[in-house]
C-alpha cells in the first residue's frame, strides 16, 4: 500500500480549511487537493452470494474507525466499478447504459468523486461535509458517507419524470451492491434518502444537470 495514501486515509483524507478567500470548492480542487490513486481492487474472494444476502441489514451506529484503503477501493469497485474493461461495463446496470451516476466519497477531512476508469479519488471539497449528507445525527459521525449523484443530461431527451425514475433506480442498484459488499466484509451500512439536497449540492459544487439521489453511510459496527 502507498504509505502516503494510508496516512491520508487514516487522517480523514487531508486537512480541512485549505481554500483561500474567495475560492469555491470547484475552483480550488485541482490546485489545493491532489487526486488520490487507490490500490487496485481485489475482485476475487469474499463471502458466497447467498451468505451475503442472509447477512444483509441496515445499521445506524458506527465505530470511529476509518476504512482501510484496500477496503475503500474494493467497495467502490463493487458499487459501480468497471468489470468489463473492453467495453467499460460496470458492476451495476444503468438505464440505456447511460452510466449517469457518480459516487462522491465524503470523509472527515475532505470530499472526493470516484473516478472508476483511473481508480482514483478526485477532490471536490475540503472540510467535513458528513453532516450535510443526511438529516439525522449519525451521518455526521459515520467515518464514510457515499453520495450518489445523477447527471440527468446523460439520460438524453426523455421526460424529466422518466429521467428521475431511471436515476433513482440506478442509484438503488449501486447501493445494494454496497450492502452486499458490506455484508461480506462485516461492515455496518445504511442507505438514506432524507438529505438537504440543495445544501449538499452547493457544497459539492454540482452542476445544473446534476441531482443528489441517495446517500449511504459505511463503517465498522459500533
N, C-alpha and C positions, 0 to 999 in steps of 0.2 A: 504494500500500500504506500502511496505517495505520502511522505511524512508531513509535508505542509498541508496537504488535503486533510489528513487525520486531525491535525491541530485545529484547522479552520472549522471542521465539522463539530468537533468536541466543544469548541468555543461558541457555537451557535452560528457559524459561518460568517466570520468577520465582525468588525466593530461598528456599532451604530454611530450616527452623528457625523458622517463624512461629507455630507452635502454642504456646499458653500452657499452663502447668502444669495438668494435669487434663483438658484438652480432647482429644477424639478427632478424627481427621481429618474424620469425617462431621459432627460438631458445629461444627467450625471453618470448613468450606468456604465458607459464604456470607459470613462475617464477615472472613475473612482474605484469601482469594484472589478476585479478580474473575473473572467469566467473560470469555473472550476470543472476540470475534466474528472469524471467519475471513473472508478475501476470498471473494467469490462464486466458486464453482468454474467453471473453464473446461471446458466439456463438448464441445468440438469439437477437432479436430486429433489428434495422437498418431500412433503407428505403425499401419499396417494390421494387422488381427487376425492374419493368417497369419504376418506377420513377428514379432509379439509372441509368438505360440506357439512359433515357431522359436527365439527368444532366451530363452524362459523357463527359468530354472535357479535352484538354491539356492546361496547364498553365505554363508559364516560368518566373513568378515573384512570389517571396515568402517573407513572413514576417519573421523577425528574431526572431522567437518564436519556441522553441523546442516542439515536440510532448510529450504528457504525457505518462508515462509507460504503462498504460492500453491501450491507443490508439496504441502504438507500438506493444504490444502483440496481440491485435485484428487484426491489419493489417497483421502481419507476419503469423498468423494462416489463415487468409483469402487468403493470397498469395499462400502458399504451406504447410499449416499445416496438421496435421493428423485429419481427420474427421471420421475415422473408426478404432478405436484403436484395435479392434480384428484382423484386417488384416494389419494395418499400411497404409491403403489407405489415399490418400491426397486430398486436395481441388482442385487440378488441375491435369489433366491427364498427363501421360508421356509415351513415346513410349516403348512398351514391359514392362510397369510398371518398367522401369529402375530407375526412381527417381534420375536421374543423375544431376539435377540442385541443387546447393547450393546457398543460399541467403547470401550475405555479406552486412552488415549494416555499412555504412560509415558515421560517425558523426564528429563534430568538434574536439573532443578530442582523439578519437580512432576509430578503425575499428574492427568489430566482425563478426563471422559466426553464423548464426541462426541454432540452434540445435532443430528441431521440436519435437523430442521424449522427450527431457528433458525440453523443453520450456525455453531455456536459450540462452544467447549470449556468444559465445566462443571467447576470444580475439585473434586477429591476428596481430595487429599493433598499436603502439602508435603514436600519432601525427595526423595531419589533412591531409587526402588524398582526400578531396572532389573535389579539382580542377582536380585531375587525373581521375575522373570518367566521364569527358566529355571534349570536345574541345571548348565549348562555355563558356562564363564567368559565367553564372548563376548557374551551378552545384557547383561551389566553394562557393556560397553564400547560397544555399538551406540548411536548417537545417539538412536534412537527404537525403542520396542517397543510394539506393539499387542497388547492383551489382549482376547479375545473372551469375553464373559460372557453366559450364558443365564439368563433368568428363567423357570424351569420352570413357574411358576404360569400364565404366559401361554399355555401349551400345553394348558390345560384339564384334564379329569379322566381323561385316558388313563393307562395304566400307567406307572410310573416308568421301566421299561425302554424303552418307546416314546418317552417324552418325552426321555430322554437320547439316544436314537438320532436323533431329529429334530434335537435341538440341535447335536450334533456334526456332522451332515450340513450343517446350515445354516451353522455356523461355517466348515466346509470350503469352501462356496461363496464366502463372503466372502474367505477367504484366497486363493483362486485369482484373484479379481478384483484383489487387491493384487499378486499375482505378475505378472499381465498388465500392470497399470499400471507396475510397476517395470521390466518388460522393455521397455515402450515408452519409458520415461524414462531408461533406462540406470542404474537404481539397483540396489543389492545387496539381497537379501531372502532370508529363510528362515523357514518356518513350523515351530513346535515344539510337542511335546506333553509334554515332560519338564519339569514345573513342580512346585514345592512349593505345591500348590493351597490348602491351609488357611492357610499363612502369607500368601500373596498376597491371598486373600480377606479376611483380617483387616485387612491393611494398606490395602486399597482400601475398607474399610467396607461390604462386600457384605451383603445381607440373607439371611435363612434360605432363601429360594427361589432364590437366585442361585448359579450354578456357573461356575467358570472352565473353559472348554473348550479353548482353544488360545492360543498367543502367537505373535507374528511380529515378527522383527527387521528393521528397514529402515534403509538409509543409503546413502551413496556408496561405491562399491567402493574397497578399500584399494589 
